[in-house]
Amino acid sequence: MSASLLLGCFWVLAATGVAMLPMRRQYVPGVLLLLSAPVLIGFVGYQHGWIWALPCVLAFLSMMRNPLRYLLKRATGQPVELPKEFRI
């Protein structure tokens, strides 16, 4: 197995572990996973071609859909409602 796919497997396991954490503890590791994913997808695309990077992009969008929705709403200026766990 190539290094990029092995790192991708570890990324998926780490994302699954972070998803099991309480909401307040997901923020820091979730941001790190969110920022590292495009680099990892680029690495997979470099080693195996775009045809294999495409499923990685789809998996990334599926796993990170809520943070990406939040960032898209913030970027477009739409009102954002935070979960009860984050309200003060």
C-alpha distances in whole Angstrom, upper triangle without the diagonal:
4,7,8,7,7,10,11,11,13,15,16,16,19,20,21,23,25,26,27,29,33,34,35,32,30,31,29,26,26,27,24,22,24,24,20,19,20,19,15,16,17,14,12,15,15,11,11,15,18,17,14,15,18,17,16,19,21,19,20,24,24,23,25,28,31,30,30,33,35,34,35,38,39,38,41,43,43,44,42,42,41,40,43,40,41,44,47
4,6,5,6,9,10,11,13,14,16,17,19,20,21,23,24,26,28,30,33,33,35,32,29,30,28,25,25,25,23,20,22,22,18,17,18,16,12,13,14,11,9,12,12,8,9,13,15,16,12,14,17,16,15,18,20,19,19,23,23,23,24,27,30,29,28,32,33,32,33,37,37,36,39,41,42,43,40,41,40,39,42,40,40,43,46
4,6,5,6,8,10,11,12,14,15,16,18,20,21,22,24,26,27,31,31,32,29,26,27,25,22,22,23,20,18,20,19,15,15,16,13,10,12,13,9,9,12,11,9,11,14,16,17,14,14,18,17,15,18,20,18,18,22,23,22,23,26,28,27,27,30,32,30,32,35,35,34,37,39,40,41,38,39,38,37,40,38,37,41,43
4,5,5,6,9,10,10,12,14,15,16,18,20,21,22,25,26,29,29,30,27,25,25,23,20,20,20,17,15,17,16,12,11,12,10,7,8,9,6,5,9,9,7,9,12,13,14,11,10,14,14,11,14,16,15,15,18,20,19,20,23,25,24,23,27,28,27,28,31,32,31,33,36,37,38,35,36,35,35,38,35,35,39,41
4,5,5,6,9,10,10,12,14,15,17,18,20,21,23,25,28,28,30,27,24,25,24,20,20,21,19,16,17,17,14,12,14,13,9,9,11,9,7,10,11,9,9,12,14,14,10,10,13,12,10,13,15,13,14,17,18,17,19,22,25,24,23,27,28,27,28,32,32,32,34,37,37,38,35,36,34,34,37,35,35,38,41
4,5,5,6,9,10,11,12,14,16,17,18,20,22,23,27,27,29,26,23,24,23,19,20,21,18,15,18,18,14,13,15,14,10,12,14,11,10,14,14,12,13,16,17,17,14,14,17,15,13,16,18,15,16,19,20,18,20,23,25,25,25,28,29,28,30,33,34,33,36,38,38,39,36,37,35,34,37,34,34,38,40
4,5,5,6,9,10,10,12,14,15,16,18,20,21,25,25,26,23,20,21,20,16,16,17,14,12,14,14,11,10,13,11,8,10,12,10,9,13,14,12,14,16,17,18,14,13,16,15,12,15,17,14,14,18,18,16,18,21,23,22,22,25,27,25,27,30,30,30,33,35,35,36,33,34,32,31,34,32,31,35,37
4,5,5,6,9,10,10,12,14,15,16,19,20,24,24,25,22,19,20,19,16,15,16,14,11,13,14,10,9,11,11,7,8,11,10,8,12,13,12,13,15,15,15,12,11,13,11,8,11,13,11,10,14,15,13,15,18,20,19,19,23,24,23,25,28,28,28,31,33,33,34,31,32,30,29,32,30,30,34,36
4,5,5,6,9,10,11,12,14,15,17,19,23,23,25,22,19,21,20,16,16,18,16,13,15,16,13,12,14,14,11,12,15,13,11,15,17,15,15,17,18,18,14,14,15,13,11,14,15,12,12,16,15,14,16,19,21,21,21,24,26,25,27,30,30,30,33,35,35,35,32,32,30,29,32,30,30,34,36
4,5,5,6,9,10,10,12,14,16,17,21,21,23,20,17,19,17,14,14,16,14,11,14,15,12,11,15,14,11,13,16,14,13,17,18,17,18,20,20,21,17,16,18,16,13,16,17,14,13,17,17,14,16,19,21,20,21,24,25,25,27,30,30,30,33,35,34,35,32,32,29,28,31,28,28,32,34
4,5,5,6,9,10,10,12,14,16,19,19,20,18,15,16,15,11,11,13,11,7,10,12,9,8,12,11,9,11,14,13,12,16,17,17,17,19,19,19,16,14,16,14,11,13,14,11,10,14,14,11,12,16,18,17,17,21,22,21,23,26,26,26,29,31,31,31,28,28,26,25,28,26,26,29,32
4,5,5,6,9,10,10,13,15,18,18,20,18,15,17,16,13,12,14,13,9,12,14,12,10,13,14,11,12,16,15,14,17,19,18,18,20,19,19,16,15,16,13,10,12,13,9,9,12,12,9,11,15,16,16,17,20,21,21,23,25,26,27,29,31,30,31,27,27,25,24,27,25,25,29,31
4,5,5,6,9,10,11,13,17,18,19,17,14,17,16,12,13,15,14,11,14,16,14,13,17,17,14,15,19,18,17,20,22,21,21,23,23,22,19,18,19,16,14,16,16,13,13,16,15,12,14,17,18,18,20,22,23,24,26,28,28,29,32,33,33,33,29,29,26,25,27,25,25,29,31
4,5,5,6,9,10,11,15,15,17,14,11,13,13,9,9,12,10,8,11,13,12,12,15,16,13,15,19,18,17,21,22,22,22,24,24,24,21,19,20,18,15,17,17,14,13,16,15,12,13,16,17,16,18,21,21,21,24,26,26,27,30,31,31,31,27,27,24,23,25,22,23,26,29
4,5,5,6,9,10,13,13,15,13,10,12,12,8,7,11,10,7,9,12,11,10,14,15,13,15,18,18,17,20,22,22,22,24,23,23,20,18,19,16,13,14,15,11,10,13,12,8,9,13,14,13,15,17,18,18,21,23,23,24,27,28,27,27,24,24,21,20,22,20,20,24,27
4,5,5,7,9,12,13,16,13,11,14,14,11,10,14,14,11,13,16,15,14,18,19,16,17,21,21,20,23,25,25,24,26,25,24,21,20,20,17,15,17,16,12,12,14,12,9,11,14,15,15,17,19,20,21,23,25,25,27,29,30,29,29,25,24,22,20,22,20,21,25,27
4,5,5,7,11,12,14,11,10,13,13,10,10,14,13,11,14,17,16,16,19,20,18,20,23,23,22,25,27,27,27,28,28,27,24,23,24,21,18,20,19,16,15,17,16,12,14,17,17,16,19,21,21,22,25,26,27,28,31,32,31,30,26,25,22,20,22,19,20,24,26
4,5,5,9,9,11,8,6,9,10,7,7,10,11,9,12,14,14,14,18,19,18,19,22,22,22,25,27,27,27,29,28,28,25,23,23,21,18,19,19,16,14,16,15,11,12,15,14,13,16,18,18,19,22,23,23,25,27,28,27,26,23,22,19,17,19,16,17,21,23
4,6,8,8,11,10,7,10,12,10,8,12,13,11,13,16,16,15,19,21,19,20,23,24,23,26,28,28,28,29,28,28,25,23,23,20,18,19,18,15,14,15,13,9,10,13,12,12,15,17,17,18,21,22,22,24,26,27,26,25,21,20,17,15,17,15,16,20,22
4,7,9,11,10,8,12,14,12,11,15,16,14,16,19,19,19,22,24,22,23,27,27,26,29,31,31,31,32,31,31,28,26,26,23,21,22,21,18,17,18,16,13,14,16,15,16,19,20,20,22,24,25,26,28,30,30,29,27,24,22,19,17,18,15,17,21,23
4,6,8,6,6,10,11,10,10,14,15,14,16,19,19,19,23,24,23,24,28,28,28,30,32,32,33,34,33,33,30,28,28,26,23,24,23,20,19,20,18,15,15,17,16,15,19,20,19,21,24,25,24,27,29,29,28,27,23,21,18,15,16,13,15,18,20
4,6,6,7,10,12,12,12,15,17,16,18,20,21,22,25,27,26,27,30,31,30,33,35,35,36,37,35,35,32,30,30,28,26,26,25,22,21,21,20,17,16,18,16,15,19,20,19,21,24,24,23,26,28,28,27,25,21,19,15,13,13,9,12,15,17
4,5,5,7,11,11,10,13,15,15,16,19,20,20,23,25,25,26,29,30,30,32,34,35,35,36,34,34,32,29,29,27,25,24,24,21,19,19,18,15,14,15,13,12,16,17,15,17,20,20,20,23,25,24,23,21,17,15,12,9,10,7,8,12,14
4,6,6,9,11,11,13,15,16,16,19,20,21,24,26,26,27,30,31,31,33,35,36,37,37,35,36,34,31,31,29,27,26,26,24,21,22,21,18,16,18,15,14,18,18,16,18,21,21,20,23,25,24,23,21,18,16,12,10,11,7,7,11,12
4,6,7,8,9,11,13,13,15,17,18,19,22,24,23,25,28,28,29,31,33,34,34,35,34,35,32,29,30,28,25,25,25,22,20,21,21,17,16,18,16,14,18,20,18,19,22,22,22,24,27,26,26,24,20,19,15,14,14,11,11,15,16
4,6,6,6,8,10,10,11,14,15,16,19,21,20,22,24,25,26,28,30,30,31,32,30,31,28,26,26,24,22,21,21,19,16,17,17,13,12,15,13,11,15,16,15,16,19,20,19,22,24,24,24,22,19,18,14,13,15,12,12,15,17
4,6,5,6,9,10,10,12,14,15,18,20,20,21,24,25,26,27,29,30,31,32,30,31,29,26,26,25,22,21,22,20,17,17,18,14,12,14,12,10,13,15,13,13,17,18,17,19,22,22,21,20,17,16,13,13,15,12,11,14,16
4,5,5,6,9,10,11,12,14,17,18,18,20,22,23,24,26,28,29,30,31,30,31,28,25,26,25,22,21,23,20,17,19,19,16,14,17,15,12,15,18,16,15,19,20,19,20,23,24,24,23,20,20,17,17,18,15,14,17,19
4,5,5,6,9,10,10,12,15,16,16,18,20,21,22,24,25,26,27,28,27,28,25,23,24,23,19,19,20,18,15,17,17,14,12,16,15,13,15,18,17,16,20,21,20,22,25,26,26,25,22,22,19,18,20,17,16,20,22
4,5,5,6,9,10,11,14,15,15,16,19,20,21,23,25,25,26,27,25,26,24,21,21,20,17,17,17,15,12,14,14,11,9,12,11,9,11,14,13,13,16,18,18,19,22,23,23,22,19,19,16,16,18,16,15,19,21
4,5,5,6,9,10,12,14,14,16,18,19,20,22,24,25,26,26,25,26,24,21,22,21,18,17,18,16,13,14,16,13,10,13,12,9,11,14,13,12,15,17,16,17,20,21,21,21,18,19,16,17,20,17,16,19,21
4,5,5,6,9,11,11,12,14,16,17,18,20,22,23,24,25,24,25,23,20,21,21,17,17,19,17,13,15,17,14,12,15,15,12,14,17,16,15,18,20,19,20,23,24,25,25,22,23,20,21,23,20,19,23,24
4,5,5,6,9,10,10,12,14,15,16,18,20,21,21,22,21,22,20,17,18,17,14,13,15,13,10,12,14,11,9,13,14,11,12,16,16,15,17,20,20,20,23,25,25,25,22,23,20,20,23,21,20,24,26
4,6,6,8,10,10,11,14,15,16,17,19,21,22,22,20,21,19,16,17,16,13,12,14,12,9,10,12,10,7,11,11,9,9,13,13,11,14,17,16,16,19,21,21,22,19,20,19,19,22,21,19,23,25
4,6,7,8,9,11,12,14,15,17,18,20,21,21,20,22,20,16,18,18,14,13,16,15,11,13,15,13,11,14,15,12,11,15,15,13,15,18,17,17,20,22,23,24,21,23,21,22,25,23,21,25,27
4,6,5,6,9,10,11,13,14,15,17,18,19,18,20,18,15,16,16,13,13,15,14,11,13,16,14,12,15,17,14,14,18,18,16,18,21,21,20,23,25,26,27,25,26,24,25,28,25,24,27,30
4,5,5,6,8,10,10,12,14,15,16,16,15,17,14,11,13,13,9,9,12,10,7,10,12,11,10,13,15,13,13,16,17,16,17,20,20,20,23,25,25,27,24,25,24,24,28,26,25,28,30
4,5,5,6,9,10,10,12,14,15,15,13,15,14,10,12,13,9,8,12,12,9,11,14,13,12,14,17,15,13,17,18,16,17,20,20,19,22,24,25,27,25,26,25,26,30,28,27,30,32
4,5,5,6,9,10,10,12,14,14,14,16,14,11,14,15,11,11,15,14,12,14,17,16,15,18,20,18,16,20,21,19,20,23,23,22,25,27,28,30,28,30,28,29,32,30,29,32,34
4,5,5,6,9,10,11,12,13,13,15,12,9,12,13,9,10,13,12,10,14,16,15,15,18,20,18,17,21,22,20,22,25,25,24,27,29,30,31,29,30,29,29,32,30,29,33,35
4,5,5,6,9,10,10,10,9,11,9,6,9,9,6,7,10,10,9,12,14,14,14,16,19,18,16,20,21,20,20,24,24,23,26,28,29,31,28,30,29,29,33,31,30,34,36
4,5,5,6,9,10,9,9,12,10,7,10,12,10,10,13,14,12,15,17,17,17,19,22,20,18,22,23,21,22,25,26,24,26,29,30,32,30,32,31,32,35,34,33,36,38
4,5,5,6,8,9,10,13,11,9,12,13,11,12,15,15,14,17,19,19,19,22,24,23,21,25,26,24,25,29,29,27,30,33,33,35,33,35,33,34,37,35,34,38,40
4,5,5,6,7,8,10,7,6,10,10,8,10,13,13,13,16,18,17,18,21,24,23,21,25,26,25,25,29,29,28,30,33,34,36,33,35,34,34,37,36,35,38,41
4,6,5,4,5,8,6,5,8,10,9,10,13,14,14,16,18,19,19,21,24,23,21,25,27,25,25,29,29,27,29,33,33,35,34,35,35,35,39,37,36,40,42
4,6,6,8,11,10,9,12,14,13,14,17,18,17,19,22,22,22,24,27,26,24,27,29,27,27,31,31,29,32,35,36,38,36,38,37,38,41,40,39,42,44
4,6,9,11,9,9,13,14,13,15,18,18,18,21,23,23,24,26,29,28,26,29,31,29,30,34,34,32,35,38,38,40,38,40,39,39,42,41,40,43,46
4,7,8,6,8,11,12,11,14,16,16,17,20,21,22,23,25,28,28,26,29,31,30,30,33,34,33,34,38,38,40,38,40,39,39,42,41,40,44,46
4,6,6,7,9,11,11,13,15,16,17,19,21,22,23,24,28,27,25,28,30,28,28,32,33,31,32,36,36,39,37,39,38,39,42,41,40,43,46
4,5,5,6,9,10,10,12,14,15,16,18,20,20,21,25,24,22,25,27,25,25,28,30,28,29,33,33,35,34,36,35,36,40,39,38,41,44
4,6,6,8,9,10,12,13,15,16,18,19,21,22,25,25,23,25,28,27,26,30,31,30,31,34,34,36,35,36,36,37,40,39,39,42,45
4,5,6,7,9,11,11,13,15,16,17,19,20,24,24,22,25,27,26,26,29,31,29,31,34,34,36,34,35,35,35,38,37,37,40,43
4,6,5,6,9,10,10,12,14,15,16,18,21,21,19,22,24,23,22,26,27,26,28,31,31,33,31,33,32,32,36,35,34,37,40
4,5,5,6,9,10,11,12,14,15,16,20,20,17,20,23,22,21,24,26,25,26,29,29,31,29,31,31,31,35,34,33,36,39
4,5,5,6,8,10,10,12,14,15,19,19,17,20,23,22,22,25,27,26,27,30,30,31,29,30,30,30,33,32,32,35,38
4,5,5,6,9,10,10,12,14,17,17,16,18,21,20,20,24,25,24,26,29,28,30,28,29,28,28,31,30,30,33,36
4,5,5,6,9,10,10,12,15,15,13,15,18,17,17,20,22,21,22,25,25,27,25,26,26,26,30,29,28,31,34
4,5,5,6,9,10,10,14,15,13,15,18,18,17,20,22,21,23,26,25,26,24,25,25,25,29,28,28,31,34
4,5,5,6,8,10,13,14,13,15,18,18,18,21,23,23,24,27,26,27,24,25,24,24,27,26,26,30,33
4,5,5,6,8,11,11,10,13,15,15,15,18,20,20,21,24,23,24,22,23,22,22,25,24,24,27,30
4,6,5,5,9,10,8,10,13,13,13,16,17,17,19,21,20,22,19,21,20,20,24,24,23,26,29
4,6,5,9,11,10,11,14,15,15,17,19,20,21,23,22,23,20,21,20,20,23,23,23,26,29
4,6,8,9,10,12,14,15,16,18,19,20,22,24,22,23,20,20,19,18,21,20,20,24,27
4,6,6,6,9,10,11,12,14,16,16,18,20,19,20,17,17,16,16,19,19,18,21,24
4,6,5,6,9,10,10,12,14,15,16,18,17,17,15,15,15,15,19,19,18,21,24
4,5,5,6,9,10,11,12,14,15,16,15,15,12,12,11,11,15,15,15,17,21
4,5,5,6,9,10,11,12,14,15,15,15,11,12,11,12,16,15,14,17,20
4,5,5,6,9,10,10,12,14,14,15,12,14,14,15,19,19,17,20,23
4,5,5,6,9,10,11,12,11,12,10,11,12,14,17,18,17,18,22
4,5,5,6,9,10,11,9,10,7,9,9,11,15,15,13,15,18
4,5,5,6,9,10,10,11,9,12,12,15,18,18,16,18,20
4,5,5,6,9,9,11,10,13,14,17,20,21,19,20,23
4,5,5,6,5,7,7,10,12,15,18,19,17,18,21
4,6,5,6,7,7,11,12,15,18,19,16,17,19
4,6,8,10,11,14,15,19,22,22,20,21,23
4,6,9,11,14,16,20,23,24,21,22,24
4,7,9,12,15,18,21,22,20,20,22
4,6,10,13,16,19,21,18,18,21
4,7,10,13,16,18,16,15,17
4,6,10,13,14,12,12,15
4,7,9,11,10,10,13
4,7,8,6,7,10
4,5,6,7,11
4,5,5,8
4,6,8
4,6
4
